[in-house]
Amino acid sequence: RECYAQRQLTFMILGSRCTRSCRFCAVDHGRPEPVAEDEPRRLAEAVKRLGLDHVVITSVARDDLADEGAGHFVASIRAVREHNPGRTVEVLVPDFHGRAELIRRLVLDGRPDVFAHNVETVERLSPLLRPQAAYRRSLDVLRVAAACETSSRIKSSVMVGLGERQDELMRTFNDLRAAGVTHVTIGQYLRPDADHLPVMEYISPERFSGYEALADEAGFSWVSAGPFVRSSYHAVEAVKGQ
């Protein structure tokens, strides 16, 4: 409701079943559904019908596809813009196994206003949270996107409350900045159910303020931090530079 009040929504494309099984994520995993070729058109029509100003397009990981879904992202961005001139588009993408040609294709052909890929946690905890991904690979994804030198803002997100130390967070912020990330969100990890990793600590609002100060010190141009902040939280503000 809060996001819709800002005329922004997040849409997940490429089905509802992920080919990976990250230990923090509630999305179903297993054999994915066939790609719906008319999905970009239907997405664009939904954006128009709802009167949205900013759209976040995300997806499950599609390791089963030759291009891992990159082309479908491009088609979705183009369809939204064709049917909704002047609207801004953010993409929140999987890591595409770090394949630079897919990342460049998405950024250069789709030209999203915001390119987001989440590192999720500090390097030490990454294998525990994302056994089929890798911290350094995620940095490479962001670095390749930033090197395209389009007008896209480069964004990532970090969860806290998983047992990370403050010095590890600062190192993560510095790693993200070195990779070209300009925008970052910091939020509390919340356990989806008993099959996922437990919360190690609930971070106070005061400590979130401290984390925001650390991120500012690292040099990001936009930071959002708080217990309920998520990657797409108030996403339109990142476009406006607020």
Rosetta blueprint (number, residue, H / E / L):
1 R L
2 E H
3 C H
4 Y H
5 A H
6 Q L
7 R L
8 Q E
9 L E
10 T E
11 F E
12 M E
13 I E
14 L L
15 G L
16 S L
17 R E
18 C E
19 T L
20 R L
21 S L
22 C L
23 R L
24 F L
25 C L
26 A L
27 V L
28 D E
29 H E
30 G L
31 R L
32 P L
33 E L
34 P L
35 V L
36 A L
37 E L
38 D L
39 E H
40 P H
41 R H
42 R H
43 L H
44 A H
45 E H
46 A H
47 V H
48 K H
49 R H
50 L H
51 G L
52 L L
53 D L
54 H E
55 V E
56 V E
57 I E
58 T E
59 S E
60 V L
61 A L
62 R L
63 D L
64 D L
65 L L
66 A L
67 D L
68 E L
69 G L
70 A H
71 G H
72 H H
73 F H
74 V H
75 A H
76 S H
77 I H
78 R H
79 A H
80 V H
81 R H
82 E H
83 H H
84 N L
85 P L
86 G L
87 R L
88 T E
89 V E
90 E E
91 V E
92 L E
93 V L
94 P L
95 D L
96 F H
97 H H
98 G H
99 R L
100 A H
101 E H
102 L H
103 I H
104 R H
105 R H
106 L H
107 V H
108 L H
109 D H
110 G H
111 R L
112 P L
113 D L
114 V E
115 F E
116 A E
117 H L
118 N L
119 V L
120 E E
121 T L
122 V L
123 E H
124 R H
125 L H
126 S H
127 P H
128 L H
129 L H
130 R L
131 P L
132 Q L
133 A L
134 A L
135 Y H
136 R H
137 R H
138 S H
139 L H
140 D H
141 V H
142 L H
143 R H
144 V H
145 A H
146 A H
147 A H
148 C L
149 E L
150 T L
151 S L
152 S L
153 R E
154 I E
155 K E
156 S E
157 S E
158 V E
159 M E
160 V E
161 G L
162 L L
163 G L
164 E L
165 R L
166 Q H
167 D H
168 E H
169 L H
170 M H
171 R H
172 T H
173 F H
174 N H
175 D H
176 L H
177 R H
178 A H
179 A L
180 G L
181 V L
182 T L
183 H E
184 V E
185 T E
186 I E
187 G E
188 Q E
189 Y L
190 L L
191 R L
192 P L
193 D L
194 A L
195 D L
196 H L
197 L L
198 P L
199 V L
200 M L
201 E L
202 Y L
203 I L
204 S L
205 P H
206 E H
207 R H
208 F H
209 S H
210 G H
211 Y H
212 E H
213 A H
214 L H
215 A H
216 D H
217 E H
218 A H
219 G L
220 F L
221 S L
222 W E
223 V E
224 S E
225 A E
226 G E
227 P L
228 F L
229 V L
230 R L
231 S L
232 S L
233 Y L
234 H L
235 A H
236 V H
237 E H
238 A H
239 V H
240 K H
241 G L
242 Q L
